[in-house]
Amino acid sequence: MKSFGYDDEILTDFFGNGMSIQENKSYQFGPFSIDTQERQLMRSGTALPLPPQAVDTLLALIASAGRTLTYHKLGKLLWPDTHVEVENALAKNIAQLRKALGSENGEYIKTIHKLGYKFIAPVIEIREDLASRGSLAVLPLANHSHPDQAFFADGMTEELISHLMKIEALRVCPRTSVMAYKDVSNKPLREIAQDLKVGWVVEGSVLHASNRIRITVRVFEGATEKKVWAETYEKDVQDVLALQSEVASAIAREIRVKVTPNEAVSLAKSRAVVPEAYTAYLRGRYFWNKRTPEDLKRGAEYFRQTIDQDPTYAPAHAGLADTYVLLGTNGYDGMPPSEAMPLAKAAAKRALEIDDALAEAHTSIGYVKLAYDWDWDGAEKEFGRSIELNPAYATAYLWRGHHLMALGRLEEAAQEMQRALELEPLSIPCNLAVGWCFYYARQYDRAIQHYQRVLEMTPNLPLVLYEFGLAFLNKGLPQQALAEFQKADTSSGGAAVAIMLLGHAHARLGQKAEAYEQLARLDQKSKQTYVSAIYKAFIYAGLDEKDKAFEWFEKAYAERPTYLIYLNVEPSMDNLRSDPRYRDLLERVGLV
């Protein structure tokens, strides 16, 4: 698997502003971490005592992981100005390291006979603020129930991840990253751990029969694939939340992660659920994760079923809020935002009335304040509260990044996008957001290069093709843009946004008849489903028919589509910027 995050060095190159690069480096291998500044070996957040020379030896080996360091080379690195019996001194240091690592058999450090030593475990360089935390991935739990219960196993995977994310000393891979390994049985755990940048890997299974649930879990060291623990748990469905808490607490205990008293209370906190309601909730999340307008609407139906049967189950209200948020967003276009966003806000508020510590609900309200209310301060407050409650919730960083991006604070936005991507390296929205930062900074070559890599993950995904084509278009390559938009039109089944982009590209090429043809397609489509007024505004802007463009922007202003918040940084609208009507529109949205 690939992820396409970018680090401080890329940010420096991207913005060209001399942004400093941290000289301190932090490394992770298996359940261990160490950094070059504190020089303290950690195992899942617990410090392990080592003498300074042993630490020096470990750091030298890690820096050359996978390569043999000879006795002579190590001697020059460790004792450059002192005469030392190198082989004996090194043997002592290596013995101390192997004892601390619990790997006397050479699982981390291999002796190369009569030559030197080699560090053989995968090493991951990690961000400084994550260096002292253990890291773990819960692979998709296998479904041992009837095949039509696959949604239940997926849901239990997601819920177990959510419980483990409550532990601050543990960095947990989110659902979007681990689900890429569903039904992948031939990839070694060592490689999966390296892909996901984790020290521990959890795998297991779920059996849901009648009103009983059985979960089997196994924990492995990622670097060595050594199984360190396995257990089976079983409870009634109504006690499923207690079951998830018990499993999460046991995993934390077995990998020796520090759990604070408050976290222990939070993990132990559970309530009985109505079995039918909880099953409907998991079905709702299953369809929500598919992210098509049709699946989102099915997901909303299941969330409403959950709420009807169990009105005080806060996650169901949060799920409903998340669903309406996407249905009301440009690109999904499942409902007019004037209908979807108030419903999203009401559902999120109800979730917080039940449980004010639900980070997802704060993020949903923040999104509505950003994209619909244009309440910039209110949005920032909600995103900040969400991150405070759950520092591992990537969506909060993602949308705070969009908030900053819309305001033109691109350097800050890129930092938020980087944090989101580090938390969810295989997330398409997070990967797309990186490209948006390049695009809005008018670094079109960088944007094109990035979108090409994202398309390796998801060939012909319309959301990627839209942005890929826009980067070509504003770089001055309209024919290439047109080709990408035509692919998007086909792969999306004629989505309104694809039609709009085709029309805009034809207009920029001077192909007026073809642009008007796309306007006619939007008219026809609007007879069957919701079509945002901003789409016609974009085509008329491409045609440089300014009066018509502003006529449709006014209609869009009344609808409040989400894309209005990006007009201050959108390169495709440059031909309108000198018109006083454009500044007036930006002022009313709160962008200037």
MARPA-687160 format. One line per 3 residues: number of its first residue (from 1); their letters; for each residue x, y negated, z negated of C-alpha. Coordinates in Angstrom, 3 decimals. Example, Ala and Ser with C-alpha at 12.3 -4.5 7.8 and 13.67 -1.06 7.14 Angstrom:
<recs>
1> AS> 12.300,4.500,-7.800 ~ 13.670,1.060,-7.140 $
</recs>
This chain:
<recs>
1> MKS> 0.000,0.000,0.000 ~ 1.121,-3.605,0.537 ~ 0.462,-6.825,-1.303 $
4> FGY> 1.398,-10.231,-0.049 ~ 1.973,-12.448,-3.042 ~ 4.405,-15.339,-2.886 $
7> DDE> 6.762,-16.492,-5.609 ~ 8.364,-19.719,-6.818 ~ 10.947,-19.607,-4.024 $
10> ILT> 8.231,-19.493,-1.367 ~ 6.350,-22.286,-3.126 ~ 9.523,-24.398,-3.015 $
13> DFF> 9.889,-23.712,0.710 ~ 6.177,-24.235,1.275 ~ 5.910,-27.655,-0.342 $
16> GNG> 9.513,-28.758,0.145 ~ 9.493,-30.678,-3.132 ~ 12.422,-29.196,-5.014 $
19> MSI> 10.309,-27.077,-7.297 ~ 12.709,-25.345,-9.709 ~ 13.256,-21.605,-9.551 $
22> QEN> 13.597,-19.769,-12.858 ~ 17.095,-18.350,-13.324 ~ 15.805,-16.044,-16.033 $
25> KSY> 14.792,-12.709,-14.554 ~ 12.486,-10.160,-16.117 ~ 12.384,-6.516,-15.112 $
28> QFG> 9.975,-3.659,-15.687 ~ 10.549,0.069,-15.304 ~ 8.180,2.691,-16.598 $
31> PFS> 6.755,1.468,-19.922 ~ 9.850,-0.690,-20.532 ~ 10.705,-4.319,-19.835 $
34> IDT> 13.738,-6.517,-20.395 ~ 14.745,-10.045,-19.414 ~ 18.119,-11.693,-18.918 $
37> QER> 17.448,-14.506,-21.365 ~ 16.043,-12.821,-24.487 ~ 18.056,-9.663,-23.711 $
40> QLM> 15.590,-7.557,-25.670 ~ 14.461,-4.127,-24.480 ~ 10.696,-3.758,-24.970 $
43> RSG> 8.499,-0.687,-24.782 ~ 4.846,-1.647,-24.246 ~ 5.355,-4.842,-26.246 $
46> TAL> 7.461,-3.274,-29.049 ~ 11.114,-4.311,-29.408 ~ 13.736,-1.553,-29.368 $
49> PLP> 17.088,-2.232,-31.121 ~ 20.166,-2.048,-28.919 ~ 23.698,-3.389,-29.450 $
52> PQA> 24.751,-6.217,-27.088 ~ 27.153,-4.079,-25.018 ~ 24.419,-1.505,-24.363 $
55> VDT> 22.099,-4.307,-23.214 ~ 24.831,-5.611,-20.884 ~ 25.236,-2.137,-19.433 $
58> LLA> 21.489,-1.721,-18.899 ~ 21.131,-5.083,-17.161 ~ 24.075,-4.318,-14.890 $
61> LIA> 22.538,-0.981,-13.885 ~ 19.072,-2.454,-13.362 ~ 20.452,-5.227,-11.164 $
64> SAG> 21.904,-2.517,-8.900 ~ 19.045,-0.021,-9.234 ~ 19.290,2.794,-6.712 $
67> RTL> 23.009,2.226,-6.132 ~ 25.951,3.865,-7.873 ~ 28.077,1.597,-10.056 $
70> TYH> 31.546,3.052,-10.457 ~ 33.390,3.085,-13.763 ~ 35.758,0.506,-12.304 $
73> KLG> 32.962,-1.836,-11.176 ~ 31.110,-1.576,-14.476 ~ 34.327,-2.206,-16.360 $
76> KLL> 34.978,-5.404,-14.404 ~ 31.401,-6.570,-14.989 ~ 31.295,-5.808,-18.713 $
79> WPD> 34.866,-6.413,-19.881 ~ 36.511,-8.677,-17.294 ~ 39.224,-10.056,-19.571 $
82> THV> 39.667,-7.241,-22.087 ~ 41.510,-3.949,-21.907 ~ 39.001,-1.233,-22.767 $
85> EVE> 38.972,2.534,-22.316 ~ 36.134,2.099,-19.822 ~ 34.825,5.645,-19.418 $
88> NAL> 34.592,6.280,-23.155 ~ 33.021,2.885,-23.862 ~ 30.513,3.381,-21.087 $
91> AKN> 29.662,6.893,-22.265 ~ 28.841,5.466,-25.695 ~ 26.642,2.736,-24.202 $
94> IAQ> 24.860,5.173,-21.901 ~ 24.146,7.529,-24.800 ~ 22.609,4.657,-26.781 $
97> LRK> 20.491,3.634,-23.779 ~ 19.247,7.149,-23.123 ~ 18.264,7.527,-26.758 $
100> ALG> 16.350,4.230,-26.706 ~ 14.674,5.174,-23.427 ~ 13.845,8.661,-24.669 $
103> SEN> 15.462,10.101,-21.559 ~ 18.435,12.148,-22.629 ~ 17.972,14.264,-19.483 $
106> GEY> 18.776,11.367,-17.160 ~ 15.272,10.381,-16.064 ~ 16.320,6.714,-15.886 $
109> IKT> 20.131,6.738,-15.744 ~ 21.893,9.384,-13.684 ~ 25.527,10.325,-14.213 $
112> IHK> 27.427,10.538,-10.931 ~ 30.161,13.095,-11.657 ~ 33.664,11.553,-11.878 $
115> LGY> 32.381,8.317,-10.308 ~ 29.967,6.310,-12.453 ~ 26.259,5.804,-13.114 $
118> KFI> 23.104,5.030,-11.168 ~ 19.756,3.637,-12.394 ~ 17.265,5.872,-10.578 $
121> APV> 13.807,4.690,-11.754 ~ 11.844,2.123,-9.708 ~ 12.486,-1.392,-11.029 $
124> IEI> 10.042,-4.251,-10.614 ~ 10.972,-7.885,-11.091 ~ 8.084,-9.506,-12.924 $
127> RED> 6.891,-12.986,-13.777 ~ 8.394,-14.334,-16.981 ~ 5.160,-14.732,-18.930 $
130> LAS> 4.285,-11.059,-18.316 ~ 7.679,-9.697,-19.330 ~ 6.790,-8.583,-22.845 $
133> RGS> 3.517,-6.928,-21.905 ~ 2.922,-3.293,-21.156 ~ 1.318,-2.620,-17.789 $
136> LAV> -1.160,0.012,-16.745 ~ -3.337,1.108,-13.834 ~ -6.495,3.191,-14.195 $
139> LPL> -6.854,5.101,-10.934 ~ -10.409,5.770,-9.702 ~ -11.926,8.438,-11.916 $
142> ANH> -12.878,11.547,-9.953 ~ -16.593,12.298,-9.680 ~ -17.299,15.769,-11.101 $
145> SHP> -21.059,15.234,-10.940 ~ -23.357,15.546,-7.930 ~ -21.931,13.749,-4.854 $
148> DQA> -24.677,11.118,-5.031 ~ -23.281,10.122,-8.454 ~ -20.060,8.698,-6.973 $
151> FFA> -21.244,5.208,-7.917 ~ -21.305,6.319,-11.556 ~ -17.648,7.387,-11.538 $
154> DGM> -16.659,4.138,-9.820 ~ -18.623,2.169,-12.382 ~ -17.028,3.999,-15.286 $
157> TEE> -13.599,3.229,-13.817 ~ -14.452,-0.468,-13.648 ~ -15.871,-0.506,-17.183 $
160> LIS> -12.824,1.244,-18.638 ~ -10.602,-1.313,-16.913 ~ -12.696,-4.125,-18.410 $
163> HLM> -12.303,-2.699,-21.913 ~ -8.529,-2.351,-21.540 ~ -8.267,-5.924,-20.252 $
166> KIE> -9.337,-7.118,-23.698 ~ -5.848,-6.217,-24.979 ~ -3.536,-9.188,-24.470 $
169> ALR> -0.353,-7.113,-24.813 ~ -1.443,-4.962,-21.874 ~ -1.457,-6.047,-18.231 $
172> VCP> -4.115,-3.975,-16.473 ~ -4.553,-3.639,-12.711 ~ -8.044,-4.776,-11.683 $
175> RTS> -10.608,-2.729,-9.827 ~ -9.846,-4.170,-6.376 ~ -6.253,-2.972,-6.566 $
178> VMA> -6.832,0.535,-7.899 ~ -9.804,1.344,-5.654 ~ -7.418,1.375,-2.708 $
181> YKD> -6.257,4.723,-4.112 ~ -9.665,6.341,-4.216 ~ -9.538,9.771,-2.569 $
184> VSN> -5.771,9.404,-2.093 ~ -4.427,12.675,-3.441 ~ -1.080,13.008,-1.693 $
187> KPL> 0.724,9.901,-2.892 ~ 3.143,10.424,-5.792 ~ 2.258,8.637,-9.021 $
190> REI> 5.751,7.143,-9.047 ~ 5.039,5.348,-5.753 ~ 1.606,4.210,-6.899 $
193> AQD> 3.168,2.756,-10.064 ~ 5.697,0.927,-7.944 ~ 3.013,-0.385,-5.552 $
196> LKV> 0.922,-1.698,-8.436 ~ 3.885,-2.879,-10.530 ~ 2.883,-0.916,-13.624 $
199> GWV> 4.626,1.221,-16.196 ~ 1.727,3.560,-16.969 ~ -0.815,5.312,-14.766 $
202> VEG> -4.130,6.740,-16.000 ~ -6.088,9.277,-14.014 ~ -9.057,11.413,-14.910 $
205> SVL> -12.623,12.414,-14.138 ~ -16.251,11.784,-15.080 ~ -19.047,14.313,-15.424 $
208> HAS> -22.568,12.900,-15.743 ~ -25.153,15.611,-16.350 ~ -28.617,15.135,-17.820 $
211> NRI> -28.110,12.610,-20.621 ~ -24.485,13.494,-21.378 ~ -21.229,11.964,-20.142 $
214> RIT> -17.855,13.644,-20.293 ~ -14.651,11.740,-19.508 ~ -11.248,13.378,-19.182 $
217> VRV> -8.215,11.089,-19.086 ~ -4.500,11.712,-18.599 ~ -1.721,9.157,-19.075 $
220> FEG> 1.569,9.305,-17.164 ~ 4.772,7.306,-17.261 ~ 4.876,5.684,-13.838 $
223> ATE> 8.637,5.861,-13.339 ~ 9.015,9.532,-14.284 ~ 5.505,10.950,-13.636 $
226> KKV> 5.786,12.543,-17.086 ~ 2.390,13.264,-18.669 ~ 2.396,11.782,-22.153 $
229> WAE> -1.189,12.379,-23.242 ~ -4.506,13.936,-22.190 ~ -7.896,14.132,-23.860 $
232> TYE> -11.586,14.778,-23.143 ~ -14.450,12.760,-24.644 ~ -18.188,13.423,-24.525 $
235> KDV> -21.256,11.477,-25.697 ~ -24.903,10.805,-24.899 ~ -25.461,8.284,-22.097 $
238> QDV> -26.993,5.810,-24.552 ~ -23.596,5.695,-26.313 ~ -21.597,5.114,-23.129 $
241> LAL> -20.254,1.751,-24.317 ~ -18.921,3.329,-27.502 ~ -17.379,6.073,-25.356 $
244> QSE> -15.572,3.535,-23.176 ~ -14.300,1.675,-26.255 ~ -13.055,4.914,-27.810 $
247> VAS> -11.172,5.913,-24.665 ~ -9.627,2.446,-24.234 ~ -8.495,2.347,-27.874 $
250> AIA> -6.987,5.825,-27.585 ~ -5.041,4.905,-24.448 ~ -3.651,1.787,-26.145 $
253> REI> -2.660,3.840,-29.186 ~ -0.955,6.570,-27.171 ~ 1.176,4.152,-25.125 $
256> RVK> 1.964,2.211,-28.296 ~ 0.555,-1.132,-27.205 ~ -0.002,-3.636,-29.985 $
259> VTP> -3.726,-4.279,-30.535 ~ -4.528,-7.303,-32.688 ~ -7.193,-7.078,-35.415 $
262> NEA> -9.546,-9.265,-33.364 ~ -9.006,-7.090,-30.293 ~ -9.669,-3.970,-32.343 $
265> VSL> -12.974,-5.468,-33.492 ~ -13.835,-6.439,-29.911 ~ -13.037,-2.952,-28.630 $
268> AKS> -15.061,-1.326,-31.394 ~ -18.043,-3.571,-30.744 ~ -20.657,-1.649,-28.792 $
271> RAV> -24.374,-1.089,-28.628 ~ -26.686,1.602,-27.404 ~ -27.943,1.223,-23.845 $
274> VPE> -31.095,2.349,-22.112 ~ -29.752,5.183,-19.908 ~ -31.891,4.323,-16.873 $
277> AYT> -30.967,0.641,-17.218 ~ -27.262,1.373,-17.432 ~ -27.424,3.618,-14.358 $
280> AYL> -29.184,0.817,-12.462 ~ -26.466,-1.603,-13.610 ~ -23.715,0.624,-12.219 $
283> RGR> -25.618,0.939,-8.942 ~ -25.848,-2.856,-8.852 ~ -22.098,-3.227,-9.272 $
286> YFW> -21.518,-0.551,-6.643 ~ -23.468,-2.506,-4.023 ~ -22.076,-5.851,-5.193 $
289> NKR> -18.566,-4.600,-4.543 ~ -19.453,-3.847,-0.902 ~ -19.926,-7.616,-0.375 $
292> TPE> -22.179,-7.611,2.716 ~ -25.349,-9.748,2.514 ~ -27.532,-6.639,2.748 $
295> DLK> -25.602,-4.830,-0.006 ~ -25.623,-7.932,-2.198 ~ -29.406,-8.062,-1.961 $
298> RGA> -29.609,-4.381,-2.922 ~ -27.265,-5.072,-5.815 ~ -29.523,-7.895,-7.009 $
301> EYF> -32.491,-5.514,-7.020 ~ -30.624,-3.082,-9.289 ~ -29.473,-5.840,-11.635 $
304> RQT> -33.081,-7.004,-11.940 ~ -34.130,-3.411,-12.683 ~ -31.533,-3.310,-15.456 $
307> IDQ> -32.782,-6.571,-16.930 ~ -36.413,-5.413,-16.781 ~ -35.513,-2.294,-18.790 $
310> DPT> -32.851,-3.824,-21.067 ~ -33.268,-7.640,-21.175 ~ -30.429,-8.262,-23.643 $
313> YAP> -27.705,-6.480,-21.652 ~ -25.510,-9.508,-20.845 ~ -23.360,-7.911,-18.086 $
316> AHA> -26.493,-7.352,-15.978 ~ -27.305,-11.071,-16.106 ~ -23.682,-11.854,-15.220 $
319> GLA> -23.858,-9.376,-12.326 ~ -27.013,-11.055,-11.049 ~ -25.279,-14.440,-11.266 $
322> DTY> -22.287,-13.120,-9.304 ~ -24.645,-11.776,-6.648 ~ -26.537,-15.036,-6.148 $
325> VLL> -23.227,-16.938,-6.048 ~ -22.059,-14.915,-3.052 ~ -25.444,-14.895,-1.333 $
328> GTN> -25.399,-18.697,-1.432 ~ -21.835,-19.068,-0.125 ~ -20.870,-19.960,3.461 $
331> GYD> -19.582,-16.868,5.217 ~ -22.130,-14.641,3.457 ~ -25.154,-16.876,4.143 $
334> GMP> -27.615,-14.496,2.526 ~ -29.773,-17.290,1.069 ~ -29.929,-21.090,1.272 $
337> PSE> -27.669,-22.465,-1.484 ~ -30.571,-24.585,-2.735 ~ -32.277,-21.309,-3.666 $
340> AMP> -29.329,-19.111,-4.606 ~ -27.220,-21.443,-6.746 ~ -29.904,-22.446,-9.285 $
343> LAK> -30.727,-18.737,-9.687 ~ -27.028,-17.982,-10.199 ~ -26.727,-20.699,-12.853 $
346> AAA> -29.848,-19.531,-14.685 ~ -28.621,-15.925,-14.763 ~ -25.153,-16.925,-15.977 $
349> KRA> -26.621,-19.154,-18.692 ~ -28.803,-16.303,-19.895 ~ -25.740,-14.037,-20.017 $
352> LEI> -23.937,-16.595,-22.183 ~ -26.930,-17.002,-24.479 ~ -26.565,-13.288,-25.202 $
355> DDA> -22.734,-13.220,-25.247 ~ -20.857,-16.527,-25.070 ~ -17.536,-14.651,-24.782 $
358> LAE> -18.353,-13.213,-21.334 ~ -15.613,-14.618,-19.101 ~ -17.367,-13.609,-15.863 $
361> AHT> -20.429,-15.699,-16.708 ~ -18.317,-18.794,-17.417 ~ -16.629,-18.329,-14.035 $
364> SIG> -19.988,-18.017,-12.269 ~ -21.266,-21.233,-13.835 ~ -17.970,-22.889,-12.952 $
367> YVK> -18.400,-21.849,-9.335 ~ -21.912,-23.328,-9.184 ~ -20.664,-26.578,-10.747 $
370> LAY> -17.853,-26.695,-8.186 ~ -19.568,-25.635,-4.982 ~ -23.144,-26.845,-5.536 $
373> DWD> -23.358,-29.411,-8.352 ~ -20.060,-31.091,-7.397 ~ -19.433,-31.440,-11.108 $
376> WDG> -15.643,-31.375,-10.916 ~ -14.948,-31.839,-14.636 ~ -17.603,-29.302,-15.600 $
379> AEK> -16.175,-26.721,-13.208 ~ -12.658,-27.155,-14.588 ~ -13.952,-26.734,-18.135 $
382> EFG> -15.744,-23.463,-17.291 ~ -12.782,-21.975,-15.425 ~ -10.503,-22.899,-18.310 $
385> RSI> -12.852,-21.282,-20.824 ~ -13.029,-18.116,-18.729 ~ -9.228,-17.845,-18.591 $
388> ELN> -9.021,-18.473,-22.335 ~ -11.432,-15.585,-22.933 ~ -9.845,-13.228,-20.398 $
391> PAY> -6.368,-14.245,-19.133 ~ -6.433,-11.230,-16.803 ~ -9.581,-12.303,-14.899 $
394> ATA> -8.203,-13.135,-11.450 ~ -11.437,-14.681,-10.124 ~ -11.200,-17.523,-12.631 $
397> YLW> -7.715,-18.439,-11.375 ~ -8.881,-18.012,-7.790 ~ -11.767,-20.424,-8.127 $
400> RGH> -9.769,-22.894,-10.194 ~ -7.358,-22.797,-7.254 ~ -10.191,-23.589,-4.838 $
403> HLM> -11.257,-26.433,-7.135 ~ -7.749,-27.940,-6.974 ~ -7.480,-27.259,-3.248 $
406> ALG> -10.705,-29.129,-2.490 ~ -9.340,-32.116,-4.432 ~ -6.150,-32.048,-2.344 $
409> RLE> -3.938,-30.945,-5.258 ~ -2.346,-28.276,-3.110 ~ 0.768,-27.532,-5.155 $
412> EAA> -1.301,-26.862,-8.265 ~ -3.787,-24.876,-6.202 ~ -1.010,-22.656,-4.838 $
415> QEM> 0.178,-21.895,-8.371 ~ -3.334,-20.768,-9.352 ~ -3.627,-18.643,-6.223 $
418> QRA> -0.286,-17.044,-7.048 ~ -1.516,-16.115,-10.527 ~ -4.693,-14.625,-9.084 $
421> LEL> -2.708,-12.621,-6.534 ~ -0.282,-11.312,-9.155 ~ -3.280,-9.999,-11.075 $
424> EPL> -5.005,-8.570,-7.977 ~ -2.326,-7.954,-5.319 ~ -4.678,-6.008,-3.020 $
427> SIP> -7.642,-8.372,-3.308 ~ -8.724,-9.748,0.072 ~ -10.146,-13.010,-1.410 $
430> CNL> -6.881,-13.586,-3.305 ~ -4.780,-12.850,-0.240 ~ -6.998,-15.101,1.883 $
433> AVG> -6.607,-17.921,-0.638 ~ -2.839,-17.921,-0.126 ~ -3.405,-18.499,3.575 $
436> WCF> -5.859,-21.294,2.827 ~ -3.149,-23.121,0.877 ~ -0.818,-22.926,3.879 $
439> YYA> -3.621,-23.943,6.241 ~ -4.789,-26.966,4.242 ~ -1.164,-28.053,3.769 $
442> RQY> -0.995,-27.921,7.596 ~ 1.725,-25.306,7.502 ~ 0.125,-23.466,10.400 $
445> DRA> 3.029,-21.168,11.252 ~ 3.137,-19.989,7.643 ~ -0.630,-19.492,7.623 $
448> IQH> -0.538,-17.475,10.860 ~ 2.289,-15.304,9.567 ~ 0.419,-14.680,6.342 $
451> YQR> -2.895,-13.805,8.015 ~ -1.102,-11.381,10.312 ~ 0.086,-9.503,7.234 $
454> VLE> -3.366,-9.564,5.646 ~ -4.812,-8.091,8.840 ~ -2.444,-5.152,8.392 $
457> MTP> -4.444,-4.398,5.240 ~ -7.874,-4.916,6.824 ~ -7.819,-4.924,10.636 $
460> NLP> -10.591,-7.002,12.253 ~ -12.127,-8.151,8.962 ~ -14.200,-11.209,9.989 $
463> LVL> -13.278,-13.304,6.926 ~ -9.591,-12.996,7.855 ~ -10.161,-13.552,11.568 $
466> YEF> -12.047,-16.807,10.844 ~ -9.066,-18.299,9.015 ~ -6.532,-16.783,11.417 $
469> GLA> -8.293,-18.453,14.343 ~ -8.522,-21.823,12.568 ~ -4.769,-21.806,11.997 $
472> FLN> -4.196,-21.183,15.725 ~ -6.737,-23.839,16.671 ~ -5.215,-26.609,14.579 $
475> KGL> -1.693,-25.646,15.570 ~ -2.786,-26.531,19.111 ~ -3.329,-23.006,20.439 $
478> PQQ> -7.079,-22.958,21.193 ~ -6.960,-19.964,23.555 ~ -5.443,-17.781,20.821 $
481> ALA> -8.021,-19.142,18.399 ~ -10.826,-18.317,20.808 ~ -9.604,-14.729,21.088 $
484> EFQ> -9.695,-14.286,17.300 ~ -13.138,-15.850,17.015 ~ -14.450,-13.533,19.739 $
487> KAD> -13.141,-10.549,17.739 ~ -14.844,-11.947,14.642 ~ -18.105,-12.418,16.534 $
490> TSS> -18.038,-8.771,17.587 ~ -16.937,-7.279,14.268 ~ -19.411,-9.385,12.255 $
493> GGA> -22.342,-8.513,14.502 ~ -22.854,-12.132,15.483 ~ -22.619,-13.816,12.078 $
496> AVA> -23.557,-17.493,12.062 ~ -20.082,-18.600,10.966 ~ -18.485,-16.657,13.852 $
499> IML> -20.886,-18.303,16.310 ~ -20.015,-21.717,14.861 ~ -16.278,-21.137,15.206 $
502> LGH> -16.681,-19.945,18.799 ~ -18.673,-23.073,19.586 ~ -16.130,-25.332,17.885 $
505> AHA> -13.224,-23.719,19.766 ~ -15.006,-23.971,23.137 ~ -15.692,-27.628,22.360 $
508> RLG> -12.048,-28.313,21.530 ~ -11.103,-26.685,24.859 ~ -13.461,-29.043,26.690 $
511> QKA> -15.798,-26.175,27.583 ~ -19.026,-28.006,26.818 ~ -21.409,-25.538,28.455 $
514> EAY> -20.008,-22.690,26.363 ~ -20.177,-24.809,23.203 ~ -23.855,-25.619,23.873 $
517> EQL> -24.468,-21.925,24.442 ~ -23.257,-21.247,20.886 ~ -25.526,-24.016,19.569 $
520> ARL> -28.423,-22.238,21.266 ~ -27.362,-18.960,19.610 ~ -27.483,-20.673,16.220 $
523> DQK> -30.986,-21.964,16.993 ~ -32.121,-18.464,17.899 ~ -30.492,-16.955,14.823 $
526> SKQ> -32.118,-19.535,12.541 ~ -35.535,-18.144,13.533 ~ -34.594,-14.858,11.875 $
529> TYV> -32.364,-15.823,8.948 ~ -30.838,-18.739,7.096 ~ -28.261,-20.702,9.114 $
532> SAI> -26.364,-23.509,7.390 ~ -26.697,-26.976,8.942 ~ -22.956,-27.465,8.521 $
535> YKA> -22.355,-24.987,11.342 ~ -23.980,-27.240,13.920 ~ -22.114,-30.221,12.463 $
538> FIY> -18.827,-28.426,13.133 ~ -19.679,-27.717,16.757 ~ -20.770,-31.303,17.395 $
541> AGL> -17.572,-32.525,15.701 ~ -15.597,-30.346,18.136 ~ -17.527,-31.906,21.016 $
544> DEK> -16.697,-35.339,19.550 ~ -20.422,-36.156,19.570 ~ -20.129,-38.098,16.322 $
547> DKA> -23.732,-39.256,15.939 ~ -24.976,-35.681,16.291 ~ -22.240,-34.418,13.950 $
550> FEW> -23.249,-36.856,11.199 ~ -26.930,-36.120,11.760 ~ -26.225,-32.475,10.923 $
553> FEK> -23.835,-33.369,8.112 ~ -26.704,-35.265,6.510 ~ -28.878,-32.165,6.767 $
556> AYA> -26.033,-30.154,5.281 ~ -25.704,-32.666,2.447 ~ -29.340,-32.001,1.563 $
559> ERP> -28.677,-28.219,1.568 ~ -25.366,-28.547,-0.342 ~ -23.506,-25.681,1.414 $
562> TYL> -20.300,-24.601,-0.263 ~ -18.038,-25.646,2.601 ~ -18.738,-29.348,2.036 $
565> IYL> -16.213,-29.380,-0.815 ~ -13.310,-28.781,1.596 ~ -14.033,-31.675,3.982 $
568> NVE> -11.318,-33.882,2.506 ~ -8.607,-31.366,3.460 ~ -10.119,-29.672,6.533 $
571> PSM> -7.875,-30.379,9.580 ~ -10.678,-29.576,12.046 ~ -12.453,-32.795,11.032 $
574> DNL> -9.545,-35.160,11.705 ~ -11.351,-36.799,14.621 ~ -14.077,-37.997,12.227 $
577> RSD> -11.900,-39.369,9.430 ~ -11.732,-42.945,10.710 ~ -15.533,-43.180,10.837 $
580> PRY> -16.962,-44.960,7.733 ~ -19.752,-42.360,7.628 ~ -17.173,-39.663,6.889 $
583> RDL> -15.741,-41.497,3.901 ~ -19.261,-42.177,2.662 ~ -19.988,-38.435,2.823 $
586> LER> -16.786,-37.623,0.916 ~ -17.683,-40.186,-1.760 ~ -21.130,-38.693,-2.256 $
589> VGL> -19.635,-35.219,-2.674 ~ -17.194,-36.694,-5.197 ~ -14.032,-36.024,-3.216 $
592> V> -12.735,-39.629,-3.084 $
</recs>
